[in-house]
Amino acid sequence: MANYAVLTGDIVKSSQLPEGGLDRIFANLERASDLIAGWQDAPTYLTRNRGDGWQMAVAPQFALRAVFAARAAVRMTDKRFDTRVALALGDGVIPGDTLADAHGPVFTASGQALEAMPRRRDMIVVDNESTLAVALRLAEEIIKRWTEAQAEVALLALDPENPSQAALAASLDVTKQTIQQHAEASGIDALIEACEVLDA
């Protein structure tokens, strides 16, 4: 078995999405998955299930960044859209190219945590007494206010290589001032500080 951080999520009120909305969301989750795969130099095995459900496996040191990236990917689609995310860290086995046949304690724990998540929560970690759990509770209050543009900037800014505002501006074909405004309004710098502490 290997050690993973497993994220299990579902799309909030997916039955109320406009036509094509769910496909747009999953296209952006794929984008986030590709970025995370670049951070860890390994696939995340993003797997869609039951229509509006999804799961991915990431290196434990990127657990918090990955949760934020998944939320950003959905909210950048439309600020009215969102996803719930349950996080577990532990051992598991991925025998194929997707998580369809993945097994082990970490996959079970993550799935069960999503099913048991209180309605008022958007993110949860299995060990709800940990520092990671506290970080997620505080982050909820920041993330739920993100606009589409703020979420897109946040997704790119979460890169562990800490891209400069000039690099982000070039990537999104906007001005550096625009990036600065979105970064300040999104609170992403504070979230990245939390990530840097917990990465270790």
Stockholm file with secondary structure:
# STOCKHOLM 1.0

chainA/1-200         MANYAVLTGDIVKSSQLPEGGLDRIFANLERASDLIAGWQDAPTYLTRNRGDGWQMAVAPQFALRAVFAARAAVRMTDKRFDTRVALALGDGVIPGDTLADAHGPVFTASGQALEAMPRRRDMIVVDNESTLAVALRLAEEIIKRWTEAQAEVALLALDPENPSQAALAASLDVTKQTIQQHAEASGIDALIEACEVLDA
#=GR chainA/1-200 SS CEEEEEEEEEETTGGGSCTTHHHHHHHHHHHHHHHHHHHHTSCCCCEEETTTEEEEEECGGGHHHHHHHHHHHHHTTCTTCCEEEEEEEEEEBCCSSSSTTCBSHHHHHHHHHHHHCCTTCSEEESSTTSHHHHHHHHHHHHHTTCCHHHHHHHHHHTCTTCCCHHHHHHHHTSCHHHHHHHHHHHTHHHHHHHHHHHHC
#=GC SS_cons         CEEEEEEEEEETTGGGSCTTHHHHHHHHHHHHHHHHHHHHTSCCCCEEETTTEEEEEECGGGHHHHHHHHHHHHHTTCTTCCEEEEEEEEEEBCCSSSSTTCBSHHHHHHHHHHHHCCTTCSEEESSTTSHHHHHHHHHHHHHTTCCHHHHHHHHHHTCTTCCCHHHHHHHHTSCHHHHHHHHHHHTHHHHHHHHHHHHC
//
